[in-house]
Amino acid sequence: SEDTAFTTVGEAEDAGCEQRLVYAQDWEIVTPQSSQDLRTGRALIVADSKDGDALRAARSVFARVESSAHASTDSLDCVVFGVGLTASDDPDEIEGNVHRLFALLSRFGDGQALIVVLTKNAFSTKGGRPNLSGAALWGACESARLEMRRGSRLVCVDVDVPGPLMLEAPFAHPQEFGLLVNVSRNVVRAKRIVPCGEHVHGASFRWPASPARGTVLVTGGTGALGLALRFILLSRSGVFNAEDEELLEACMQVVKCDVSDEGSLQSACAEYHGTIVGAIHAAGVLCDATLKNVSPDQISQVMGPKVRGAINLTRLLQDEPVEFCWLFSSVTALMGNAGQSVYGAANAVLDSIARFGGPEYLSIQWGPW
C-alpha cells in the first residue's frame, strides 16, 4: 500500500461533542501548473557515487550540472539531494544522511535555489526493502521547511524508479511540498491529508482477535510516555486479597535495558523468549534544535531510542508469537514543527517500520501531550 494511516483521538470542539477522527495520508494525481524551461538552468547534485541516477537525470534536464560541494551558489536554480535514492535500514546510515541533509539545508536553505530531496520507494512496499533512510528525510523536511526563509522552497520527491521526471515535477508543481512520482507511468501525485471515516484506506493493521496471553514489552516504560499508560483492573469486589497482590507484583516487572543497544535488549528479554505476544515502543528523547544549531550528538540522542530501539525491537520480535506491536510516533513526522526536524525524522522511521512490518504493526502519530 502507498497510504499511511494515522489517528487522532479527542474532542471535536467545533461540533460540541466527542468523536474519533481518523485520517489518512493520501496521494492525489495532479496536472502541471508551470512549464518552466530548465534547459538553461544550473543544478548542484549532492549524492554518493552509488547514487549516480540523480546525476544522470540532472544532466538530461539542466544545461549545467555540478557535483562539487564547494560549487558557487550564484545563479543556482536547483540543489538536488540524491542520497535517499539508495534504500537503507542501517541506523548509522540513517543518522548520517539526516546530518548531511541538515548541512545542505543550512547552506542553501535561505537561498533562491529550489531544493529537491529525492527518495525511492519511501512510501511503497513494492520495493521489497524498507527505505527507512528515505522516510527519515521526509520527516526531517516537514519541520525543516518551517524554518526556512520566506520565499525559499523545499520539495520532497519519492519515485518508483529514477528518471528526468523526478526533477521536472517540482518545477511543474510549484505549490506542492511532497510529490510521489511514478516515472514508469509518467504520473505525478501530490501529498494530501484526508479524513476517511471509519475505514482507513490501505491500512493493513488488525486488532488482536482475542486477549493476548503471554508477555507484553513496553520500551521506555518508566519514561513520560510509558508512565502515561494506565492499567485498570475491574472486578465486582473491587479489592485484592493478599494472593492477588503477590500475583500482580509478579506480572509487572521493571527490567533495566538500553533498547538502542541490541545486545542489551536481547539479554533483557532472553528469559521471556517464546512468550512475547505484544510490544509498545514508547521510548523517546526530545532534544529540539534549529537546523543551523543541531549537532551530530543531538541527532544520535534522538535517533537512538526511537530509531535504533525500534529496529532492534522488530528484530527481537521476528521469532516471537507477536499479536500486536504499537509504535508511539508523532504528528511532527507528518506535519512538521519548527525546531523538531530530528524528532520528525525519527518518528517518520517508526511510521515506515509499521508500513512494512505487517498487520501486527501500528504506528500512532500522537499530537501534543
Salt bridges, closest charged atoms under 4 A:
GLU2 OE2 - LYS126 NZ 3.92
ASP3 OD2 - HIS201 NE2 3.35
GLU28 OE1 - ARG192 NE 2.74
ASP37 OD1 - ARG39 NE 3.07
ASP48 OD1 - ARG100 NH1 2.71
ASP53 OD1 - ARG56 NH2 2.47
GLU66 OE2 - ARG42 NE 2.57
ASP89 OD1 - ARG129 NH2 3.45
ASP92 OD1 - ARG308 NH2 2.41
GLU95 OE2 - ARG308 NE 3.09
ASP110 OD2 - LYS292 NZ 2.98
GLU142 OE1 - ARG145 NH2 3.29
GLU142 OE2 - LYS191 NZ 2.33
GLU176 OE1 - ARG192 NH1 3.02
GLU262 OE1 - ARG315 NH1 3.24
GLU320 OE2 - HIS273 ND1 2.84
GLU360 OE2 - ARG206 NH2 3.25
